[in-house]
Amino acid sequence: MPLDDAVFRWAVLGPGSIARRFAAELPASRTGVLVAVGSSDRSRAAALAAEVEAAGAAGAARGGRVTAGTYEEVLADPGVDGVYVAVVHPRHAELAVAAARAGKHLLVEKPLTPDHGSAAGVVDAARQAGVALLEAFAYRFHPATRRLLQLVREGAVGEVLHVDSAFSFASSPATGGDGRGPGRLFDPATGGGGILDVGCYPVSFARAVAGAARQHESGRPWADPLPGPDGVRAAGHLGPTGVDEWALAHLDFGGGLLATVRCGVRLEEPQTAVVRGTLGTLELHDPWTVQGAPRLVLRRVGQEPVEEAWDGAAPAQQAFALEAEALADAARALAAGAPGATGEAPEQTHEDSLGTLAVLDRWRAALGLRYPFEAETADVPTLSRQPLRVPAPGSASIPVGTVPGLASPVSRLVMGCDNQPTLSHASALFDAFVEAGGTTFDTAWIYGRDGDYERRFGRWLANRGIRDQVTVVVKGAHTPHCDPESLSRQLLESFERQGLERADLYLMHRDDPSVPVGEFVDVLDEHARAGRIGVYGGSNWTPERFDEANAYAAARGRAGFGVLSNHFGLARALDVPWAGCVHATDPASRAWLEERRVPLLPWSSQARGFFARDDEEMRGDAELVRCYLSEDNLERKRRAHELGERLGVATTAVALAYVLAQPFPTFALIGPRTLAELRSSMAALEVELTAEQVAWLDLRTA
């Protein structure tokens, strides 16, 4: 539904000092009016609403009135178009997701969230809800910043070699308002310290300058993702409360471009950002709060300095008003279905926000700074305070199938639990997977370091309380511990790590042909009879050993192997990535699967990036060359690309759709590292290939 071009109705969530500045500058925007204030404390919300009304800054949309209420009440208000989330850092994700689900466009105070994982969840929530989202780095919209980046793009300082930027101030770790603890900046529970609160500014600036420098060199458009950096080296001081009181980091963007960033909440330093190049330097004074009179000085060798200045009090230069209007414009374009509208502002894209947070994560990790709400034992990560929205039967994006002997449904896509470095990252991915209809998770004793991936999955499962609604695959007995005794030991260890009492599906992760197959069947049957295992089978087992196991089981009245997990995909494997792996891409294995109709959980269904990379890039990857590079596979890739062009989907989606379109039951294992990768994999579910198309892709027809 299109938004009013003349008025954009705002609410602020959190009536603190930053919200007051937003409310004070909003009247300088072209269309923004404040109509509501939300808080967990009604009296504080009412106080700010009264201040705005008294200042005459309230919009005419409600006769100059500003309502006050709880967060829930404000988000339920149909008279609110967008919200400015201005609460403490750990609550950003929770309120942003709630606002997105309520259909409100989002301006979220920096940092978007305390870490990359939860920020990815917020971005995904906004995209799924069809609302605009902008991280509130107001300085990015000020004309001083725009001018500096323009000069870098134009080559005013030549090739950029170094960026030096800092945001530090001296504050006192005084007690909070209740008199019982440190103030927000020194409280780990509120994400205190310099890196999150102000270190994000110099990192954001350095990445923006690196992007502008790359534009100067290559002519690529602004919309290109900003560069890394590739390397981050950091140091800092943690104070008595456990937060960083001052810190610095060295960023390496490659190609000779380096940056030094500093921040602190106990250290006074001039607020200046400097860009040094082969032809000169750019100095931006007062780059962050832009409340005074920002000055930009260009110094070139042998020339007089050139200075530009701005009046920070001028209406056209009030940064909060500028960012508010940028969000409103993005929201209008999105609501109107404008071509290319993504709900982003070019000055501050979603990928930009995620890239900066990835650097902040690395900076904090170098200092050993981890907040209580980030602990692997955290009861409820901030993002997960929103209830899961499990789809009703028949409405899910991810369909389910059945495995004989297993009561619980198995989703056609199976989430691999081995690419989630933090609990917040895992929570964002797993939540999105379940909300799309995914039911099945693949875990393994060997994943991660000392079982950290299993523990992470188990923590998420306990937090969400949905054990009865999901199907859990447990794998064990990996080389060199592929023997009956290790199988039992690892199974029980996996249960302890994940908080389980039963594996719905159990897979031996490897086979050891030197061990008589009956020894494996005996121990698996024992666990199944004890109720610890539902259906069991093997991963990386040959058809011959699989048949041998089932013949042994049948002769003794025991349950046999019911599921197989080997490598299978459109690209026919020339070799396997790891020792002991088994693929099923050859004609004999395919014929065996069709005859036996054994449910297959194929791994590396998309050939480890073979279908996602161009040919020249792929030739530089020794593993891809060894495992997949052949003329036949390149032709399969070409045909998948051609079919994808006709169907309007990516080549990778066609490759995965091929796996799901086999005449035997398949449940593809996927290992998305990001929510974008998850959504990309889900695109394959929209593709229904005919038997003729499957044969053509596999070169069985011309």
Secondary structure, 3 states (H helix, E strand, C coil): CCCCCCCEEEEEECCCHHHHHHHHHHHHCCCEEEEEEECCCHHHHHHHHHHHHHCCCECHHHCCCCEEECHHHHHCCCCCCEEEECCCHHHHHHHHHHHHHCCCEEEEECCCCCCHHHHHHHHHHHHHHCCCEEEECHHHHCHHHHHHHHHHHCCCCCCEEEEEEEEECECCCCECCCCCCECHHHCHHHCCCHHHHHHHHHHHHHHHHHHHHHHHHHCCCCCCCCCCCCEEEEEEEECCCCCEEEEEEEEECCCCCEEEEEEECECCCCCEEEEEECCEEEEEECCCCCCCCCEEEEEECCCCCEEEECCCCCHHHCHHHHHHHHHHHHHHHHHCCCCCCCCCECCECHHHHHHHHHHHHHHHHHHCCCCHHHCCCCCCCHHHHCCCCCCCCCCCCCCEECCCCCCCCEECEEEECCCCCCHHHHHHHHHHHHHCCCCEEEEECCCCCCCHHHHHHHHHHHHHCCHHHCEEEEEECCCCCCCHHHHHHHHHHHHHHHCCCCEEEEEECCCCCCCCHHHHHHHHHHHHHCCCEEEEEEECCCHHHHHHHHHHHHHCCCCCCCEEECECCCCCCCCCCCCCCCECCCHHHHHHHHHHCCCECCECCCHHHCCCCCHHHHHCCHHHHHHHCCHHHHHHHHHHHHHHHHHCCCHHHHHHHHHHCCCCCECEEECCCCHHHHHHHHHHHHCCCCHHHHHHHCCCCC
